[in-house]
């Protein structure tokens, strides 16, 4: 039975993972936090509308988190990034008035 199999150049590949290993294709990706860029974009929008720029401290207050958390996320600290919850991400995009795509990016390794 070949319901979950695919045939490529005579090889029977049981699934996509086996296909990746069989042909040496690298598809490793990870999500990276781009808080510094998101903050810069938010401050540019705020400057254009005549509003005061957000600092990391004011962002921390608006998001309801410690300033050290914001600083670690802005520095691309992998430990802090791994601990980013959806709740915190939601608070950050709300405070920055941006989309999740401004806060996170997918990169290939």
Helices and strands as residue ranges (DSSP letters): E 6-8, E 11-13, H 16-23, E 29-33, H 35-48, H 56-63, H 67-74, H 78-82, H 86-96, H 100-103, E 104-108
